Amino acid sequence: MSLFVTVFADLLVAVLLAATIVTSLRLSKRISQLKGDEAALKATIGDLMVATNNAERAILGLRTALDECERSLEQRIQAAETCSATLAGGVEAGEGVLARIASIVSGARAAPAPRATDIRREPASRSSSEAPAHPVPPEPRPADGPNGERLGAAAAAALAMTERALARVRARAA
């Protein structure tokens, strides 16, 4: 029996040895796969670091561009406000002129027709030193006739120009 036990023990050791060899080969393959995966993982990490650096540089570039745009926009807004104030002053002056024209037209319509003896004439030749300090407004003329129509047309044209200028100012302000 001792021979039988010895052979059985040797066979058992041989089977266990074969199983150990097969297991070690499998482990060797897995270790080599992990080493290959480790190299791929290192390459992926390197690519991610490069992409991160590129993204950081791009963000800095965008911030710089944003600051430049902000400064440019601020300058444009200031220029627009200045232009708006200038246009508002012009519109206000135009409204004043329109009011004066309207008062002249209404005065011309309300005034009685002048007689031929009331019309004053100034000398034809006058030197610059004799010129009046302030221009004398023309005498109001009757509303009936070509001059009254001209004054009305001038008032309407001034009103239309003022309205257009005001519309432009409002459009720019919007």
ChimeraX attribute file (.defattr): number of C-alpha atoms within 10 A of each C-alpha:
attribute: neighborCount
match mode: 1-to-1
recipient: residues
	/A:1	6
	/A:2	7
	/A:3	8
	/A:4	9
	/A:5	10
	/A:6	11
	/A:7	12
	/A:8	12
	/A:9	12
	/A:10	12
	/A:11	12
	/A:12	12
	/A:13	12
	/A:14	12
	/A:15	12
	/A:16	12
	/A:17	12
	/A:18	12
	/A:19	12
	/A:20	12
	/A:21	12
	/A:22	12
	/A:23	12
	/A:24	12
	/A:25	12
	/A:26	11
	/A:27	12
	/A:28	12
	/A:29	12
	/A:30	12
	/A:31	12
	/A:32	11
	/A:33	12
	/A:34	13
	/A:35	12
	/A:36	12
	/A:37	12
	/A:38	12
	/A:39	12
	/A:40	12
	/A:41	13
	/A:42	12
	/A:43	12
	/A:44	12
	/A:45	12
	/A:46	12
	/A:47	12
	/A:48	12
	/A:49	12
	/A:50	12
	/A:51	12
	/A:52	12
	/A:53	12
	/A:54	12
	/A:55	12
	/A:56	12
	/A:57	12
	/A:58	12
	/A:59	12
	/A:60	12
	/A:61	12
	/A:62	12
	/A:63	12
	/A:64	12
	/A:65	12
	/A:66	12
	/A:67	12
	/A:68	12
	/A:69	12
	/A:70	12
	/A:71	12
	/A:72	12
	/A:73	12
	/A:74	12
	/A:75	12
	/A:76	12
	/A:77	12
	/A:78	12
	/A:79	12
	/A:80	14
	/A:81	14
	/A:82	12
	/A:83	15
	/A:84	17
	/A:85	13
	/A:86	13
	/A:87	18
	/A:88	16
	/A:89	12
	/A:90	16
	/A:91	21
	/A:92	14
	/A:93	13
	/A:94	19
	/A:95	18
	/A:96	13
	/A:97	16
	/A:98	21
	/A:99	15
	/A:100	13
	/A:101	19
	/A:102	19
	/A:103	13
	/A:104	20
	/A:105	24
	/A:106	16
	/A:107	15
	/A:108	21
	/A:109	18
	/A:110	13
	/A:111	13
	/A:112	12
	/A:113	13
	/A:114	12
	/A:115	7
	/A:116	7
	/A:117	6
	/A:118	7
	/A:119	9
	/A:120	8
	/A:121	6
	/A:122	7
	/A:123	6
	/A:124	6
	/A:125	6
	/A:126	9
	/A:127	7
	/A:128	7
	/A:129	7
	/A:130	7
	/A:131	9
	/A:132	8
	/A:133	7
	/A:134	6
	/A:135	7
	/A:136	7
	/A:137	7
	/A:138	7
	/A:139	11
	/A:140	20
	/A:141	21
	/A:142	19
	/A:143	21
	/A:144	11
	/A:145	9
	/A:146	11
	/A:147	14
	/A:148	18
	/A:149	14
	/A:150	13
	/A:151	21
	/A:152	20
	/A:153	13
	/A:154	16
	/A:155	21
	/A:156	15
	/A:157	13
	/A:158	19
	/A:159	19
	/A:160	13
	/A:161	16
	/A:162	21
	/A:163	15
	/A:164	13
	/A:165	17
	/A:166	19
	/A:167	13
	/A:168	15
	/A:169	19
	/A:170	13
	/A:171	9
	/A:172	13
	/A:173	11
	/A:174	6
